[in-house]
Amino acid sequence: MNQILNNVETAQHQALLFLLNYLKQKDYHFTAITPLSHQRILDRNKNIKDITLRDIFGWNLAFAETDLESSLFTILKENQLIHFQEGYWFSNVRVASLEDQLFIHSSFPTVQQNAVFFGPDTYRFVYHLKQYLSDKPQPFKRGLELCCGTSAAAISMAKHYPDFNEIMVADLNPKALSYSKINASFADLNNITPVYSNLFSNIEGRFDLIFANPPYLIDADQRQYRHGGNMLDGNELSFNIVKQGMQRLNPLGCLFLYTGVAIRPNGNPFLEELKKLLTPYSNIKWSYEEIDPDVFGEELEQPAYQHIERIALVLVMLEMKS
């Protein structure tokens, strides 16, 4: 049975690589946006007639068999990467672009427990990480991306900084690791190593660079890509990344955390806990920077956020002194 499952997974991997190469040859580009904005576009385009590749694999619109080249349609159907519903076909995956790369991620809506999300945070995370590293003179040899999702950040780092011998990408979601493997293979990178791990539980050694864009919301359905834990107003996971990660940095190593922080009217518990954690360490230089004061405003309507005033995007950066 395991061999059959492995064969199916291998065939699906090859089919997804075929899809990515096909889209690349067609000069496919698609920017993934927030779920609410995505739904608005779907509502607007329900009756669209001239279906494009972006409609099928970006917007996840319904399509007819004749909207795809027969060879591509056959491969996707045989490998269960499309499904038939109410007289139309739908893709089971989406493809987003970032810089000159394409990335497989989950279909819309991302309501499944094991959904692999790609959206505005992905673009912001990669941008700010590159900005942060642009003035770092030392070469990074060993890196780690936690809560990797599609591994878009790790792949971008590997492309821009060829000194990396290895970048491990860790996640609790097997589908995320599967998509990461496909995305890294498509990017022609052999120094990306997917690892199933709850933060550092299955990871050994120290790193020159640890970076993460973890889940940071209190999600009633506790979807893996959204739920950041019940403690610290959804920032339990973010705090643990700093707490555990600081112990896994090499001399002159860096930790870069991009996260959302729930701000109360009377303060910022996440930042207060960071200060308690980091202030005693004279060998660590760290900073906290708010880069957007107000995101995910719709979450403030949820019961878990009735004591929260706003959700801000922040960067937490640690550097070990020599």
LOZATOR-189467 format. One record per residue: residue in three letters; residue number from 1; x, y, z of N, C-alpha, C in turn. Coordinates in pm, whole numbers, plus 50000, padded with zeros to 5 digits. Atoms other than C-alpha are relative to their C-alpha. Layout:
! LOZATOR-189467
   type   seq      nu      nv      nw     cau     cav     caw      cu      cv      cw
    ALA   NUM       X       Y       Z       X       Y       Z       X       Y       Z
...
END
This chain:
! LOZATOR-189467
   type   seq      nu      nv      nw     cau     cav     caw      cu      cv      cw
    MET     1   50083   49879   50000   50000   50000   50000   50087   50126   50000
    ASN     2   49911   49883   49995   50280   50244   50091   50068   50024   49866
    GLN     3   49935   49986   50130   50449   50172   49758   49905   50062   49899
    ILE     4   50100   49943   50092   50127   50250   49572   49984   50149   50026
    LEU     5   50012   49859   49965   50090   50579   49761   50121   50079   49954
    ASN     6   49878   49933   50044   50452   50667   49688   50001   50019   49849
    ASN     7   50004   49989   50146   50401   50596   49319   49904   50110   49956
    VAL     8   50097   49895   50031   50092   50820   49313   50060   50137   50026
    GLU     9   49939   49872   49967   50281   51099   49487   50107   50038   49899
    THR    10   49896   49972   50098   50575   51067   49249   49939   50043   49866
    ALA    11   50067   49965   50126   50341   51078   48948   49941   50140   50008
    GLN    12   50056   49866   49983   50167   51387   49087   50111   50105   50000
    HIS    13   49886   49907   50003   50505   51553   49146   50042   50028   49857
    GLN    14   49959   49983   50139   50599   51494   48786   49895   50079   49921
    ALA    15   50107   49928   50068   50261   51621   48669   50003   50149   50036
    LEU    16   49994   49860   49958   50298   51941   48873   50123   50070   49942
    LEU    17   49882   49943   50067   50648   51995   48737   49970   50026   49852
    PHE    18   50041   49980   50139   50503   51951   48389   49914   50126   49989
    LEU    19   50086   49881   50000   50238   52213   48471   50083   50127   50015
    LEU    20   49917   49881   49979   50498   52460   48601   50082   50033   49875
    ASN    21   49922   49976   50121   50716   52417   48294   49911   50047   49886
    TYR    22   50096   49958   50103   50413   52450   48067   49965   50148   50019
    LEU    23   50037   49861   49973   50309   52775   48235   50117   50095   49976
    LYS    24   49883   49916   50024   50662   52909   48221   50018   50026   49850
    GLN    25   49989   49983   50144   50672   52849   47846   49894   50095   49945
    LYS    26   50109   49910   50042   50345   53043   47820   50014   50139   50061
    ASP    27   49974   49870   49935   50498   53335   48013   49891   50035   50100
    TYR    28   50105   49985   49900   50246   53288   48292   50050   50083   50118
    HIS    29   49975   49924   49877   50240   53542   48577   49868   50020   50072
    PHE    30   50120   49976   49921   49992   53573   48859   50040   50043   50141
    THR    31   49975   49951   49865   50000   53775   49182   49886   49956   50090
    ALA    32   50101   50049   49906   49817   53606   49470   49963   50109   50099
    ILE    33   50048   49893   49912   49602   53842   49677   49926   49939   50119
    THR    34   50067   50049   49881   49404   53818   50001   49875   49921   49963
    PRO    35   50121   50078   50031   49115   53567   50019   49876   50087   49978
    LEU    36   50117   49914   50017   48859   53847   50057   50001   50068   49863
    SER    37   49989   49937   50132   48988   54028   49748   49981   49896   49890
    HIS    38   50013   50108   50099   49011   53697   49562   49851   49967   49978
    GLN    39   50142   50032   50012   48644   53625   49636   49926   50109   49923
    ARG    40   50062   49890   50076   48547   53968   49502   50022   49982   49850
    ILE    41   49971   50022   50143   48717   53885   49172   49919   49882   49947
    LEU    42   50082   50114   50043   48541   53548   49157   49855   50042   49978
    ASP    43   50139   49954   50013   48204   53714   49214   49982   50085   49874
    ARG    44   50006   49912   50118   48281   53963   48937   50008   49920   49870
    ASN    45   49969   50073   50124   48395   53699   48686   49927   49867   49987
    LYS    46   50071   50128   50005   48137   53424   48733   49961   49957   49859
    ASN    47   50050   50033   50134   48018   53445   48374   50102   50031   49891
    ILE    48   49896   49972   50099   48350   53508   48201   50003   49889   49894
    LYS    49   50007   50098   50108   48368   53336   47862   50137   49962   49945
    ASP    50   49868   50030   50056   48725   53364   47732   50096   49965   50114
    ILE    51   49922   50047   49886   48901   53155   47998   50148   49992   49963
    THR    52   49855   50003   50022   49278   53200   48024   50066   49910   50103
    LEU    53   49924   50079   49902   49550   53009   48208   50000   50067   50137
    ARG    54   50005   49927   49872   49547   53282   48474   49865   49978   50068
    ASP    55   50132   50026   49942   49173   53225   48523   49995   49862   50065
    ILE    56   50007   50138   49953   49224   52852   48571   50093   49975   50118
    PHE    57   49900   50035   49900   49544   52835   48776   50034   50115   50095
    GLY    58   49982   49888   49910   49542   53180   48935   49873   50029   50078
    TRP    59   50128   49967   49937   49180   53276   49002   49919   49877   50038
    ASN    60   50071   50124   49968   49068   52911   49022   49856   49999   49949
    LEU    61   50133   49997   50060   48770   52971   48793   49965   49865   49938
    ALA    62   50047   50119   50070   48558   52694   48644   50040   50007   49854
    PHE    63   49961   50002   50141   48667   52580   48298   49948   49874   49933
    ALA    64   50041   50117   50080   48572   52340   48019   50125   49926   49952
    GLU    65   49886   50081   50047   48794   52060   47890   50069   50067   49882
    THR    66   49942   49938   50120   48845   52254   47567   50077   50129   50031
    ASP    67   49925   49879   49964   48992   52551   47758   50149   49972   50023
    LEU    68   49860   50039   49984   49317   52355   47805   50044   49917   49882
    GLU    69   49945   50091   50101   49545   52188   47554   49979   49856   50047
    SER    70   50040   50137   49965   49454   51821   47543   50108   49926   50080
    SER    71   49893   50071   49928   49796   51697   47662   50006   50042   50146
    LEU    72   49998   49951   49863   49790   51918   47971   49877   49951   50075
    PHE    73   50123   50045   49935   49428   51833   48048   50010   49852   50039
    THR    74   49991   50144   49973   49499   51459   48025   50091   49972   50118
    ILE    75   49905   50021   49891   49800   51476   48257   49939   50042   50133
    LEU    76   50060   49953   49876   49613   51680   48517   49886   49908   50045
    LYS    77   50111   50088   49964   49308   51454   48504   50051   49865   50050
    GLU    78   49948   50131   49961   49506   51130   48523   50064   50002   50138
    ASN    79   49931   49989   49871   49691   51258   48829   49915   50069   50107
    GLN    80   50096   49949   49902   49382   51387   49008   50034   50141   50048
    LEU    81   49964   49862   49968   49496   51748   48994   49892   50098   49954
    ILE    82   50121   49922   50031   49161   51869   48858   49880   49916   50040
    HIS    83   50121   50074   49965   48806   51775   48957   49880   50060   49929
    PHE    84   50122   49962   50073   48464   51790   48794   49889   50028   50099
    GLN    85   50104   49960   49906   48183   51971   48971   49895   50086   49930
    GLU    86   50114   49925   50054   47840   52089   48853   50022   50042   49854
    GLY    87   49987   49978   50143   47929   52060   48487   50128   50069   49956
    TYR    88   49875   49931   50034   48272   52226   48502   50118   49933   50069
    TRP    89   49876   50047   49939   48633   52144   48579   50061   50112   50085
    PHE    90   49929   49906   49913   48835   52309   48857   50138   49943   50031
    SER    91   49865   50042   49963   49207   52298   48933   50007   49978   50151
    ASN    92   49979   50028   49858   49307   52145   49266   50120   50075   50056
    VAL    93   49886   49920   49956   49613   52372   49282   49993   50137   49934
    ARG    94   49980   49871   50064   49702   52729   49207   50149   50020   49977
    VAL    95   49859   49966   50028   50023   52879   49070   50014   50151   50010
    ALA    96   49972   49857   49984   50157   53217   49181   50142   50029   49954
    SER    97   49865   49959   50040   50459   53411   49060   50056   50099   50101
    LEU    98   49924   49907   49917   50719   53591   49266   50134   50019   49932
    GLU    99   49880   49970   50079   51002   53765   49083   49992   49917   49871
    ASP   100   50001   50077   50125   51092   53523   48802   49968   49853   50024
    GLN   101   50028   50138   49965   50976   53206   48979   49849   49976   50008
    LEU   102   50138   50042   49984   50648   53013   48982   49992   49902   50116
    PHE   103   50015   50081   49879   50511   52838   49292   49863   49933   50003
    ILE   104   50122   50076   49976   50254   52564   49341   49951   50029   50142
    HIS   105   50059   49989   49867   50014   52628   49629   49854   49954   49991
    SER   106   50133   50061   49992   49662   52531   49738   49895   50078   49924
    SER   107   50111   49940   50073   49342   52597   49548   49916   50087   50094
    PHE   108   50088   49912   49924   49088   52856   49655   49863   49934   50017
    PRO   109   49955   49929   49880   48930   52871   49907   50089   49912   50087
    THR   110   49906   50077   49919   49206   52765   50145   49938   49970   50137
    VAL   111   50072   50032   49877   48970   52618   50404   50046   49867   50060
    GLN   112   49957   50129   49949   49136   52276   50441   50104   50018   50111
    GLN   113   49903   49996   49891   49339   52200   50752   50143   50000   49948
    ASN   114   49864   50011   50053   49642   52121   50536   50025   50092   49880
    ALA   115   49981   49906   50111   49606   52411   50291   50138   50066   50008
    VAL   116   49869   49933   50010   49934   52566   50173   49975   50136   49938
    PHE   117   50041   49865   50039   49892   52941   50150   50114   50079   49938
    PHE   118   49908   49906   50065   50062   53194   49923   49920   50127   49979
    GLY   119   50077   49876   50012   49955   53558   49942   50084   50122   50030
    PRO   120   49928   49875   49978   50047   53917   50028   50112   49991   50102
    ASP   121   49892   50015   49902   50247   53815   50337   50124   49938   49938
    THR   122   49885   50063   50066   50466   53600   50112   50085   50103   49929
    TYR   123   49927   49896   50074   50560   53895   49894   50071   50096   50096
    ARG   124   49940   49906   49905   50619   54126   50191   50116   49936   50075
    PHE   125   49896   50072   49927   50821   53865   50378   50129   49993   49919
    VAL   126   49881   50013   50086   51059   53803   50087   50064   50136   49978
    TYR   127   49946   49865   50023   51097   54176   50017   50079   50048   50121
    HIS   128   49934   49947   49881   51182   54269   50375   50121   49916   50041
    LEU   129   49884   50085   49971   51413   53970   50421   50118   50037   49911
    LYS   130   49893   49959   50092   51611   54070   50113   50057   50137   50039
    GLN   131   49952   49868   49955   51628   54431   50237   50089   49986   50122
    TYR   132   49923   50021   49877   51755   54310   50572   50138   49942   49969
    LEU   133   49873   50067   50031   52026   54092   50418   50091   50081   49908
    SER   134   49924   49927   50102   52139   54350   50162   50126   50067   50055
    ASP   135   49882   49934   49944   52384   54514   50402   50079   49910   50094
    LYS   136   49927   50095   49917   52511   54198   50571   50122   49951   49923
    PRO   137   49879   50033   50077   52875   54149   50464   50038   49853   50004
    GLN   138   49952   50137   49987   52928   53795   50594   49917   49905   49915
    PRO   139   50075   50099   50077   52833   53501   50372   49924   49905   50092
    PHE   140   50078   50097   49924   52561   53271   50501   50015   49864   49932
    LYS   141   49977   50134   50055   52640   52903   50457   49885   49904   50029
    ARG   142   50106   50093   49959   52361   52727   50646   49879   50079   50047
    GLY   143   50121   49926   49968   52005   52859   50659   49885   49907   50036
    LEU   144   50118   50076   49961   51669   52749   50797   49878   50090   49987
    GLU   145   50129   49934   50002   51318   52858   50706   49900   49915   50078
    LEU   146   50102   50067   49920   51060   52763   50970   49862   50037   49948
    CYS   147   50136   49978   50049   50688   52730   50888   50005   50038   49853
    CYS   148   49955   49961   50133   50803   52724   50528   49888   50014   49898
    GLY   149   50105   49993   50102   50474   52672   50339   50053   49956   49864
    THR   150   49951   50031   50134   50570   52685   49971   50152   50009   49987
    SER   151   49856   49973   50001   50933   52769   50063   50040   50110   49902
    ALA   152   49969   49890   50091   50912   53080   49848   50117   50083   50049
    ALA   153   49891   49918   49946   51143   53270   50082   50133   49927   49988
    ALA   154   49875   50076   50008   51405   52994   50098   50050   49992   49856
    ILE   155   49962   50008   50140   51402   52957   49721   50053   50134   49950
    SER   156   49953   49867   50038   51437   53332   49673   50138   50027   50059
    MET   157   49869   49979   49937   51728   53341   49921   50108   49918   49930
    ALA   158   49903   50086   50068   51901   53049   49750   50037   50056   49863
    LYS   159   49974   49940   50131   51867   53227   49415   50088   50125   50011
    HIS   160   49931   49872   49988   51998   53562   49540   50134   49989   50074
    TYR   161   49878   50014   49920   52269   53434   49778   50059   49861   49978
    PRO   162   49949   50132   50039   52461   53148   49615   50101   49940   50098
    ASP   163   49905   50054   49902   52695   53109   49916   49937   49893   50088
    PHE   164   50066   50101   49918   52435   52891   50089   50039   49860   49953
    ASN   165   49979   50142   50028   52550   52530   50107   49871   49921   50020
    GLU   166   50124   50070   49969   52216   52428   50255   49901   50098   50061
    ILE   167   50111   49933   49933   51881   52580   50341   49897   49894   50033
    MET   168   50103   50094   49957   51658   52355   50545   49867   50074   50004
    VAL   169   50135   49942   49994   51283   52421   50514   49914   49905   50082
    ALA   170   50071   50085   49905   51066   52293   50798   49854   50041   50011
    ASP   171   50144   49975   49984   50691   52257   50840   49938   49876   50063
    LEU   172   50077   50112   49947   50435   52041   51020   49904   49942   49898
    ASN   173   50098   50038   50101   50226   52012   50706   50070   49921   49888
    PRO   174   49936   50078   50106   50333   51725   50476   49974   50056   49861
    LYS   175   50028   49944   50132   50161   51893   50181   50091   50120   49972
    ALA   176   49909   49887   50017   50370   52206   50238   50139   49951   49961
    LEU   177   49867   50055   50032   50687   51996   50230   50001   49941   49859
    SER   178   50010   50055   50135   50566   51822   49915   50006   50112   49896
    TYR   179   49998   49887   50092   50498   52154   49741   50137   50068   50001
    SER   180   49866   49940   49991   50831   52289   49868   50100   49923   49914
    LYS   181   49910   50084   50079   51011   51996   49708   49979   50025   49851
    ILE   182   50031   49974   50141   50834   52058   49377   50049   50138   49959
    ASN   183   49960   49863   50033   50895   52433   49385   50151   50016   49993
    ALA   184   49854   49993   50003   51265   52389   49466   50055   49928   49878
    SER   185   49956   50074   50118   51304   52129   49192   49977   50082   49874
    PHE   186   50029   49917   50116   51138   52360   48941   50098   50117   49989
    ALA   187   49902   49890   49998   51377   52638   49047   50142   49951   49976
    ASP   188   49869   50062   50029   51666   52395   48976   50097   50022   50116
    LEU   189   49917   49985   49880   51795   52413   49333   50015   49865   50068
    ASN   190   49976   50126   49931   51956   52115   49503   50052   50020   50142
    ASN   191   49955   49974   49864   52048   52285   49831   49885   50034   50094
    ILE   192   50118   49982   49917   51690   52307   49966   49961   49864   50056
    THR   193   50028   50128   49935   51617   52031   50220   49873   50007   50083
    PRO   194   50123   49999   49921   51255   51981   50336   50009   49903   50119
    VAL   195   49996   50081   49878   51218   51848   50693   49867   50014   50073
    TYR   196   50121   49998   49918   50904   51752   50883   50041   50028   50144
    SER   197   49956   49963   49866   50947   51931   51214   49907   50102   50063
    ASN   198   50070   49900   49919   50757   52115   51486   50106   50096   50052
    LEU   199   49889   49907   49977   50990   52416   51491   50131   49922   49996
    PHE   200   49867   50060   50005   51329   52272   51594   50003   49854   50046
    SER   201   50004   50132   49937   51212   51932   51722   50076   49893   49921
    ASN   202   49931   50100   50082   51356   51733   51428   50119   50059   49924
    ILE   203   49891   49929   50069   51635   51974   51335   50123   50005   50089
    GLU   204   49876   50002   49925   51995   51944   51442   50093   50113   49958
    GLY   205   49894   49906   50032   52281   52190   51459   49960   50146   50011
    ARG   206   50018   49855   49994   52318   52566   51434   50002   50059   49860
    PHE   207   50022   49938   50131   52257   52812   51155   50057   50142   49997
    ASP   208   49957   49861   50022   52394   53133   51010   49880   50092   49984
    LEU   209   50121   49920   50021   52043   53250   50922   49877   49913   50025
    ILE   210   50130   50061   49976   51702   53150   51058   49895   50104   49964
    PHE   211   50102   49904   50039   51398   53312   50900   49864   49932   49998
    ALA   212   50134   50059   49988   51024   53263   50941   49892   50104   49980
    ASN   213   50125   49925   50012   50684   53398   50846   49892   49905   50052
    PRO   214   50088   50102   49942   50476   53188   51088   49854   50044   50001
    PRO   215   50140   49963   49975   50098   53176   51136   49994   50090   50123
    TYR   216   50004   49906   49888   50001   53462   51366   49859   50043   50039
    LEU   217   50138   49967   49966   49622   53466   51391   49942   49896   50096
    ILE   218   50078   50096   49923   49381   53305   51635   49889   49951   49906
    ASP   219   50093   50053   50100   49193   53083   51390   49908   49900   50066
    ALA   220   50098   50087   49935   48873   52921   51513   50009   49857   49949
    ASP   221   49986   50133   50058   48933   52627   51277   50141   49942   50018
    GLN   222   49861   50041   49974   49302   52608   51377   50068   49943   49876
    ARG   223   49929   50038   50122   49417   52579   51017   50148   50027   50018
    GLN   224   49857   49994   49971   49790   52521   51016   50067   50126   49946
    TYR   225   49931   49884   50057   49879   52813   50792   49954   50132   50062
    ARG   226   50052   49877   49939   49678   53062   51002   50017   50006   50151
    HIS   227   50010   49999   49854   49668   52957   51367   50139   50008   50064
    GLY   228   49871   49978   49936   49957   53096   51569   50003   49963   50147
    GLY   229   50006   50038   49860   49850   52953   51903   49905   50089   50078
    ASN   230   50097   49926   49920   49611   53066   52173   50065   50098   50097
    MET   231   49930   49910   49909   49873   53230   52395   50047   50124   49925
    LEU   232   49949   49875   50055   49991   53588   52340   49916   50048   49882
    ASP   233   50092   49951   50103   49684   53663   52125   50037   49954   49859
    GLY   234   49964   50056   50130   49801   53436   51843   50148   50001   49971
    ASN   235   49855   49988   50024   50175   53502   51881   50084   49898   50077
    GLU   236   49927   50105   49928   50267   53190   52076   50109   49938   49914
    LEU   237   49904   50061   50092   50437   53035   51775   50115   50096   49968
    SER   238   49897   49901   50031   50623   53356   51686   50098   50015   50117
    PHE   239   49914   49986   49882   50754   53391   52042   50091   49878   50015
    ASN   240   49918   50121   49986   50872   53028   52051   50109   49993   49894
    ILE   241   49896   49997   50104   51061   53079   51723   50118   50082   50048
    VAL   242   49891   49916   49947   51260   53359   51886   50068   49929   50117
    LYS   243   49946   50062   49878   51303   53175   52217   50089   49880   49967
    GLN   244   49921   50118   50036   51426   52853   52058   50108   50033   49898
    GLY   245   49906   49969   50108   51595   53008   51756   50126   50068   50048
    MET   246   49881   49930   49950   51832   53228   51957   50105   49902   50051
    GLN   247   49907   50103   49953   51986   52908   52093   50063   49922   49885
    ARG   248   49955   50079   50116   52047   52776   51740   50078   50085   49899
    LEU   249   49924   49914   50091   52246   53064   51589   50150   49983   50021
    ASN   250   49855   49996   49994   52614   53047   51505   50047   50139   50043
    PRO   251   49946   49865   49978   52841   53336   51611   49979   50087   49875
    LEU   252   50036   49906   50107   52737   53638   51398   49876   49955   49923
    GLY   253   50122   50047   50066   52423   53443   51304   49885   50097   50020
    CYS   254   50114   49908   49999   52095   53621   51235   49869   49923   50002
    LEU   255   50136   50052   50003   51729   53549   51302   49908   50111   49953
    PHE   256   50091   49901   50059   51463   53728   51097   49859   49944   50007
    LEU   257   50138   50042   49982   51099   53701   51197   49906   50107   49945
    TYR   258   50108   49915   50052   50811   53851   50998   49870   49945   50056
    THR   259   50122   50051   49939   50486   53829   51188   49898   50111   50021
    GLY   260   50104   49906   49962   50158   53993   51278   49983   49998   50151
    VAL   261   50011   49990   49855   50106   54117   51633   49867   50067   50036
    ALA   262   50126   49944   49951   49772   54176   51807   50031   50102   50110
    ILE   263   49972   49891   49907   49785   54510   51989   49876   50029   50084
    ARG   264   50109   49968   49909   49568   54570   52294   49996   50151   50026
    PRO   265   50006   49858   49970   49444   54916   52397   50102   50045   50104
    ASN   266   49907   49964   49893   49675   54905   52697   50140   49946   49980
    GLY   267   49864   50045   50019   49984   54756   52538   50018   49889   49898
    ASN   268   49958   50099   50098   50165   54490   52338   50065   49883   50076
    PRO   269   49945   50112   49922   50207   54162   52532   50115   49928   49931
    PHE   270   49894   50069   50073   50421   54007   52258   50133   50073   50018
    LEU   271   49878   49922   49986   50676   54288   52268   50049   49999   50145
    GLU   272   49961   50003   49859   50673   54290   52649   50071   49869   50034
    GLU   273   49936   50130   49975   50757   53918   52655   50135   49990   49930
    LEU   274   49871   49998   50068   51032   53969   52398   50105   50073   50082
    LYS   275   49906   49922   49918   51193   54233   52618   50046   49919   50121
    LYS   276   49963   50083   49885   51182   54000   52919   50097   49890   49959
    LEU   277   49917   50111   50048   51338   53722   52712   50140   50045   49960
    LEU   278   49875   49964   50067   51612   53914   52531   50088   50100   50075
    THR   279   49922   49896   49932   51720   54199   52758   50118   49944   50080
    PRO   280   49886   50049   49922   51940   53979   52984   50121   49956   49918
    TYR   281   49890   50055   50081   52155   53865   52689   50083   50112   49939
    SER   282   49913   49895   50051   52446   54101   52629   50064   49964   49867
    ASN   283   49937   50045   50126   52566   53892   52333   49902   50001   49883
    ILE   284   50101   49996   50105   52247   53951   52132   49959   50144   49975
    LYS   285   50054   49871   50044   52161   54264   51937   49866   49972   49933
    TRP   286   50130   50028   50058   51792   54280   51854   49919   50127   49981
    SER   287   50086   49885   50028   51528   54512   51716   49860   49952   49965
    TYR   288   50141   50025   50028   51152   54528   51673   49950   50119   49921
    GLU   289   50043   49891   50088   51004   54728   51387   49859   49974   49947
    GLU   290   50136   50010   50052   50638   54787   51302   49998   50057   49859
    ILE   291   49994   49957   50141   50602   54803   50922   49862   50029   49941
    ASP   292   50136   49970   50043   50222   54819   50888   49912   49998   50124
    PRO   293   50073   49992   49874   49992   54937   51168   49866   49926   50000
    ASP   294   50137   50049   50003   49669   54775   51049   49979   49902   49885
    VAL   295   50031   50104   50099   49613   54443   50867   49894   49908   50059
    PHE   296   50101   50098   49958   49339   54177   50881   49897   50064   50093
    GLY   297   50098   49930   49919   49092   54430   51020   49872   49920   50021
    GLU   298   50122   50080   49987   48809   54182   50957   50006   49904   50118
    GLU   299   49986   50091   49886   48951   53960   51232   49950   50062   50129
    LEU   300   50045   49932   49878   48854   54223   51490   49853   49975   50029
    GLU   301   50140   50035   49980   48493   54110   51440   49984   49865   50070
    GLN   302   50007   50134   49943   48578   53761   51571   50002   50006   50153
    PRO   303   50004   50001   49853   48509   53669   51936   50138   50003   50066
    ALA   304   49866   50008   49939   48877   53596   52002   50074   50133   49998
    TYR   305   49929   49872   50016   48971   53954   51908   49923   50118   50059
    GLN   306   50080   49891   49945   48719   54155   52108   50080   50091   50094
    HIS   307   49915   49918   49914   48996   54280   52338   50119   50061   49924
    ILE   308   49888   49955   50083   49227   54369   52046   49961   50126   49924
    GLU   309   50025   49873   50067   49256   54718   51897   50040   49998   49854
    ARG   310   49952   50009   50138   49453   54638   51583   50098   49885   49989
    ILE   311   49897   50101   50028   49681   54379   51420   50106   50067   49912
    ALA   312   49891   49933   50071   50019   54514   51307   50097   49897   49944
    LEU   313   49890   50081   50053   50287   54364   51086   50131   50052   50057
    VAL   314   49874   49959   49938   50627   54364   51252   50115   49912   49952
    LEU   315   49877   50074   50023   50985   54254   51195   50075   49991   50132
    VAL   316   49913   50021   49885   51190   54104   51477   50132   49947   49947
    MET   317   49868   50036   50055   51563   54083   51403   50100   49983   50112
    LEU   318   49898   50029   49900   51832   53921   51618   50133   49975   49931
    GLU   319   49866   50026   50052   52206   53917   51559   50090   49962   50117
    MET   320   49906   50043   49899   52458   53724   51763   50132   50075   49983
    LYS   321   49870   49933   50005   52771   53914   51852   50109   49893   49996
    SER   322   49890   50095   50014   53106   53750   51787   50056   49959   50136
END
